[in-house]
Amino acid sequence: MTDFWTDRCVLVTGGNGFLGRAVVARLQAAGAASVVVPSSAEVDLRDRAATAELFSHTRPDLVIHLAARVGGIGYNQVHPAELYLDNLLMGTYVVEEARSHDVDKTVLVGTVCSYPKEPPVPFHEESLWGGYPEETNAPYGIAKLAQLVHAQTVREQYGQKVIYLIPTNLYGPGDKFNPMVSHVIPALVKKCIEAVEAGADHIELWGTGSASREFLYVDDAAAGIVAAAERYDDPEPVNLGTDHEMPIRELVGHVAEATGFTGELRWDASKPDGQPRRRVDNSRARERFGFEATTPFAEGLRATVDWYLANRSEAESRDH
């Protein structure tokens, strides 16, 4: 523990969301003087005037920008324009108001979806500009990548401290289980539990199962973000990951075991797999601010399943 946070007012956009709640809890545990968590109903960050009023009213010393419009592959296919514009506007206005209000430091949280469709694995930060993202992720990924450019330009021109972090796929308690926006782990957990309850002998799954992903427990991600906010101050983007890649077929097996589903897995190859492989290189985070994920996947998955079973109404109601 350090006294870094004791005199700081921290503004956390998206602080009521899945990752945001974990970050806010971590900041409070670290002793932050105050943590401001505006809801999307209170402040529309897509509105420049509303964002300016938020900064004028709260006068934060440090900003962690987590607010985002996100979804899974299905949602991305239906809402590409909103995903692009909403994320671009929110990031743009947060960075500009942080600059205008002379915020000491701003932490931008990007997305692994910004990487090209098939970069060398593991993904090194230098590969971000190596090609176009996987098509279903591209509008969201490019909007977030624009924030990296913004961060680097205000650092260069105005001397603003802005850092940019790239967590890999997150999971854990508090995730979104609404099928309109859920990602792969909550979608599979919900599907398997409902199949068990219905006595179904099979479940249907998108794609071929050949794609791979890297999964980072939400509390580990929060620890990395808070550590970077305290100890990292360079223009280069930084991955946050686990250095472990898991095929979706293997993931389904783990989820089935954790939920007690023993039926048949039927893959629908007419549906997209998304990006073929995903694993990031975590070495820069480890070297620059000592970040390493510590939660074993089985433990994190068990906690996720338990939370969903205990909070199904809340978990399934969240649509953004």
C-alpha positions as CSV (number, residue, x, y, z in Angstrom):
1,M,0.0,0.0,0.0
2,T,1.1,3.6,-0.8
3,D,-0.3,7.0,0.0
4,F,-0.6,7.8,-3.8
5,W,-4.5,7.8,-3.6
6,T,-5.1,9.4,-0.2
7,D,-5.5,13.0,-1.5
8,R,-7.0,12.2,-4.9
9,C,-10.5,12.6,-6.3
10,V,-10.9,9.9,-9.0
11,L,-13.5,10.1,-11.7
12,V,-14.5,6.7,-13.0
13,T,-16.6,6.8,-16.1
14,G,-18.5,3.5,-16.5
15,G,-18.0,2.9,-12.8
16,N,-21.3,1.2,-12.4
17,G,-20.5,-1.4,-15.1
18,F,-18.9,-4.8,-14.9
19,L,-15.3,-3.7,-14.9
20,G,-16.1,-0.4,-13.3
21,R,-17.4,-1.9,-10.1
22,A,-14.3,-3.9,-9.7
23,V,-12.1,-0.8,-10.3
24,V,-14.1,1.3,-7.9
25,A,-13.8,-1.3,-5.2
26,R,-10.0,-1.5,-5.8
27,L,-9.7,2.3,-5.6
28,Q,-11.6,2.4,-2.4
29,A,-9.5,-0.3,-0.9
30,A,-6.4,1.6,-1.9
31,G,-7.6,4.6,0.1
32,A,-8.7,7.1,-2.6
33,A,-10.0,10.3,-1.0
34,S,-13.1,10.2,-3.2
35,V,-14.3,8.2,-6.1
36,V,-16.9,9.8,-8.4
37,V,-19.1,7.4,-10.3
38,P,-21.6,9.1,-12.6
39,S,-24.3,6.9,-14.2
40,S,-25.1,7.1,-17.8
41,A,-28.6,8.3,-16.8
42,E,-26.9,11.2,-15.0
43,V,-24.3,12.2,-17.6
44,D,-24.4,11.4,-21.3
45,L,-20.7,11.3,-22.2
46,R,-21.6,11.5,-25.9
47,D,-22.7,15.1,-25.2
48,R,-19.7,17.6,-25.0
49,A,-21.6,20.1,-22.8
50,A,-22.7,17.4,-20.4
51,T,-19.2,16.0,-20.2
52,A,-17.8,19.5,-19.6
53,E,-20.3,20.1,-16.8
54,L,-19.3,16.8,-15.1
55,F,-15.6,17.8,-15.1
56,S,-16.4,21.4,-13.9
57,H,-18.5,20.0,-11.1
58,T,-16.3,17.2,-9.9
59,R,-12.8,18.6,-10.6
60,P,-11.1,15.2,-10.6
61,D,-7.4,14.7,-10.0
62,L,-7.4,11.5,-12.0
63,V,-9.8,10.0,-14.6
64,I,-10.2,6.3,-15.4
65,H,-12.4,6.1,-18.6
66,L,-14.2,2.8,-18.7
67,A,-17.5,3.9,-20.2
68,A,-18.2,2.1,-23.4
69,R,-20.9,0.6,-25.6
70,V,-20.1,-3.1,-26.1
71,G,-21.6,-6.4,-27.0
72,G,-20.9,-9.8,-28.4
73,I,-20.7,-10.9,-32.0
74,G,-24.4,-10.8,-32.6
75,Y,-24.8,-7.4,-31.1
76,N,-21.9,-6.1,-33.1
77,Q,-23.4,-7.2,-36.4
78,V,-26.7,-5.4,-35.7
79,H,-25.3,-2.1,-34.2
80,P,-22.0,-1.3,-35.9
81,A,-22.8,2.4,-36.4
82,E,-23.7,3.0,-32.7
83,L,-20.7,1.0,-31.5
84,Y,-18.4,3.2,-33.6
85,L,-20.0,6.6,-32.9
86,D,-20.8,6.3,-29.3
87,N,-17.4,5.0,-28.3
88,L,-15.6,7.6,-30.4
89,L,-17.6,10.5,-28.9
90,M,-17.3,9.3,-25.3
91,G,-13.5,8.9,-25.5
92,T,-13.0,12.1,-27.4
93,Y,-14.9,14.3,-25.0
94,V,-13.4,12.7,-21.9
95,V,-9.9,13.3,-23.2
96,E,-10.7,16.8,-24.2
97,E,-12.4,17.8,-21.0
98,A,-9.6,16.2,-19.0
99,R,-7.2,18.4,-20.9
100,S,-9.3,21.5,-20.6
101,H,-9.7,21.0,-16.8
102,D,-6.0,20.2,-16.4
103,V,-6.6,16.7,-14.9
104,D,-3.3,15.4,-13.6
105,K,-3.6,12.0,-15.3
106,T,-6.1,10.1,-17.5
107,V,-6.3,6.3,-18.0
108,L,-8.0,5.1,-21.1
109,V,-9.1,1.5,-21.3
110,G,-9.1,0.2,-24.9
111,T,-10.0,-3.2,-26.3
112,V,-8.3,-6.2,-27.7
113,C,-10.8,-5.9,-30.6
114,S,-8.6,-3.1,-32.0
115,Y,-5.9,-5.6,-33.0
116,P,-5.7,-6.7,-36.7
117,K,-7.7,-9.8,-37.6
118,E,-4.7,-12.1,-37.7
119,P,-1.6,-10.5,-36.1
120,P,1.3,-12.6,-34.8
121,V,0.4,-14.5,-31.7
122,P,0.9,-13.4,-28.9
123,F,-0.3,-9.9,-29.8
124,H,2.4,-7.4,-29.2
125,E,1.4,-3.7,-28.8
126,E,3.4,-2.8,-31.9
127,S,1.0,-4.9,-34.0
128,L,-2.0,-2.6,-33.4
129,W,-1.4,-0.8,-36.7
130,G,-0.6,-4.0,-38.6
131,G,-4.0,-4.4,-40.4
132,Y,-7.8,-4.1,-40.2
133,P,-9.6,-5.7,-37.2
134,E,-11.8,-8.7,-37.5
135,E,-14.9,-7.4,-39.3
136,T,-17.5,-8.0,-36.5
137,N,-15.2,-6.1,-34.0
138,A,-13.9,-3.4,-36.3
139,P,-16.3,-0.5,-35.6
140,Y,-15.8,-0.8,-31.9
141,G,-12.1,-1.6,-32.2
142,I,-11.3,1.4,-34.5
143,A,-13.3,3.8,-32.3
144,K,-11.2,2.8,-29.3
145,L,-8.0,2.8,-31.3
146,A,-8.6,6.4,-32.2
147,Q,-8.4,7.2,-28.5
148,L,-4.8,6.0,-28.5
149,V,-4.0,8.5,-31.2
150,H,-5.8,11.2,-29.2
151,A,-3.9,10.2,-26.0
152,Q,-0.5,10.4,-27.7
153,T,-1.2,13.7,-29.4
154,V,-2.3,15.5,-26.3
155,R,0.7,14.1,-24.5
156,E,3.0,15.4,-27.2
157,Q,1.4,18.8,-27.8
158,Y,0.1,19.7,-24.3
159,G,2.2,17.5,-21.9
160,Q,-1.0,15.7,-20.7
161,K,-0.5,12.5,-18.8
162,V,-2.7,10.0,-20.7
163,I,-2.1,6.3,-20.7
164,Y,-3.8,3.6,-22.7
165,L,-4.4,0.0,-21.5
166,I,-5.7,-3.0,-23.5
167,P,-7.2,-5.7,-21.4
168,T,-8.0,-9.0,-23.1
169,N,-11.4,-10.7,-22.8
170,L,-12.9,-10.2,-19.3
171,Y,-15.1,-12.5,-17.2
172,G,-16.2,-12.8,-13.6
173,P,-19.0,-12.0,-11.2
174,G,-21.1,-9.0,-12.3
175,D,-20.8,-9.8,-16.0
176,K,-23.7,-9.2,-18.4
177,F,-25.8,-12.2,-19.1
178,N,-28.5,-10.5,-21.3
179,P,-28.2,-12.4,-24.6
180,M,-28.3,-9.1,-26.6
181,V,-25.0,-8.0,-25.2
182,S,-23.3,-10.9,-23.4
183,H,-19.8,-12.2,-24.4
184,V,-18.8,-15.8,-24.7
185,I,-18.5,-17.0,-21.1
186,P,-21.7,-15.5,-19.7
187,A,-23.6,-16.6,-22.9
188,L,-22.3,-20.2,-22.4
189,V,-23.0,-20.2,-18.7
190,K,-26.6,-19.1,-19.2
191,K,-27.1,-21.6,-22.1
192,C,-25.8,-24.5,-20.1
193,I,-27.7,-23.8,-16.9
194,E,-31.0,-23.3,-18.8
195,A,-30.4,-26.6,-20.6
196,V,-29.8,-28.4,-17.3
197,E,-33.0,-26.9,-15.8
198,A,-35.0,-27.8,-18.9
199,G,-33.6,-31.4,-19.1
200,A,-32.3,-30.7,-22.6
201,D,-30.1,-33.3,-24.2
202,H,-28.1,-30.8,-26.3
203,I,-27.1,-27.2,-26.8
204,E,-26.4,-25.3,-30.0
205,L,-23.3,-23.2,-30.3
206,W,-22.1,-20.6,-32.7
207,G,-19.2,-21.3,-35.1
208,T,-16.9,-24.3,-35.1
209,G,-15.2,-23.9,-31.7
210,S,-11.8,-23.6,-33.4
211,A,-11.3,-20.0,-32.4
212,S,-9.3,-19.2,-29.3
213,R,-9.5,-16.5,-26.6
214,E,-7.6,-15.4,-23.6
215,F,-9.7,-14.7,-20.5
216,L,-8.8,-12.2,-17.7
217,Y,-10.7,-12.3,-14.4
218,V,-12.3,-8.9,-13.8
219,D,-10.6,-8.4,-10.4
220,D,-7.2,-9.0,-12.0
221,A,-8.0,-6.5,-14.7
222,A,-9.0,-3.9,-12.0
223,A,-5.8,-4.5,-10.2
224,G,-3.8,-3.9,-13.4
225,I,-5.7,-0.7,-14.2
226,V,-5.2,0.8,-10.7
227,A,-1.5,-0.2,-10.7
228,A,-1.0,1.4,-14.1
229,A,-2.8,4.6,-12.9
230,E,-0.4,4.8,-10.1
231,R,2.9,3.7,-11.6
232,Y,2.8,4.0,-15.4
233,D,3.3,7.2,-17.5
234,D,4.4,6.5,-21.0
235,P,2.8,7.0,-24.4
236,E,3.0,3.3,-25.5
237,P,-0.1,1.2,-25.1
238,V,0.0,-1.7,-22.7
239,N,-1.7,-5.1,-22.8
240,L,-3.3,-6.7,-19.7
241,G,-3.5,-10.4,-20.1
242,T,-2.7,-13.8,-18.6
243,D,-0.3,-15.3,-21.3
244,H,-2.7,-18.2,-21.7
245,E,-4.8,-19.0,-24.8
246,M,-7.9,-21.3,-24.7
247,P,-9.8,-22.8,-27.7
248,I,-13.5,-22.2,-27.5
249,R,-14.1,-25.9,-27.6
250,E,-12.1,-26.3,-24.5
251,L,-13.9,-23.4,-22.9
252,V,-17.2,-25.0,-23.5
253,G,-16.0,-28.2,-21.8
254,H,-15.0,-26.2,-18.7
255,V,-18.4,-24.3,-18.6
256,A,-20.4,-27.5,-19.1
257,E,-18.5,-29.1,-16.2
258,A,-19.0,-26.1,-13.9
259,T,-22.7,-26.0,-14.6
260,G,-23.4,-29.7,-14.6
261,F,-24.4,-29.9,-18.3
262,T,-23.7,-33.4,-19.8
263,G,-25.6,-33.3,-23.1
264,E,-24.5,-33.0,-26.7
265,L,-22.7,-29.9,-28.1
266,R,-24.0,-29.0,-31.6
267,W,-21.9,-26.5,-33.5
268,D,-23.5,-24.3,-36.2
269,A,-20.7,-23.6,-38.6
270,S,-22.8,-21.1,-40.5
271,K,-22.4,-18.7,-37.6
272,P,-19.1,-16.6,-37.3
273,D,-16.3,-17.7,-35.1
274,G,-15.0,-14.1,-34.8
275,Q,-11.3,-13.5,-34.6
276,P,-9.4,-16.8,-35.2
277,R,-7.0,-16.5,-32.3
278,R,-6.5,-14.2,-29.4
279,R,-3.7,-14.0,-26.8
280,V,-1.8,-10.9,-25.8
281,D,1.8,-10.5,-24.7
282,N,1.7,-9.3,-21.1
283,S,5.4,-8.6,-20.7
284,R,5.2,-4.8,-21.0
285,A,2.7,-4.6,-18.1
286,R,4.8,-7.0,-16.0
287,E,8.0,-5.0,-16.6
288,R,6.6,-1.4,-16.3
289,F,4.2,-1.7,-13.4
290,G,4.4,-5.3,-12.1
291,F,1.1,-6.6,-13.3
292,E,0.5,-10.3,-13.4
293,A,-2.9,-12.0,-13.3
294,T,-3.3,-14.3,-10.3
295,T,-6.7,-15.9,-10.5
296,P,-6.8,-19.5,-11.8
297,F,-9.4,-19.9,-14.6
298,A,-11.3,-22.7,-12.8
299,E,-11.6,-20.6,-9.7
300,G,-12.8,-17.5,-11.6
301,L,-15.3,-19.5,-13.6
302,R,-16.7,-21.1,-10.5
303,A,-17.2,-17.6,-8.9
304,T,-18.9,-16.4,-12.1
305,V,-21.3,-19.3,-12.2
306,D,-22.1,-18.9,-8.5
307,W,-22.7,-15.2,-8.9
308,Y,-25.1,-15.8,-11.9
309,L,-27.1,-18.4,-10.0
310,A,-27.5,-16.0,-7.0
311,N,-28.2,-12.9,-9.1
312,R,-30.0,-14.1,-12.2
313,S,-32.5,-11.2,-12.4
314,E,-29.9,-8.6,-12.2
315,A,-27.5,-10.4,-14.5
316,E,-30.0,-10.9,-17.3
317,S,-31.5,-7.4,-17.1
318,R,-28.3,-5.5,-18.0
319,D,-28.5,-4.6,-21.6
320,H,-25.5,-2.3,-22.0
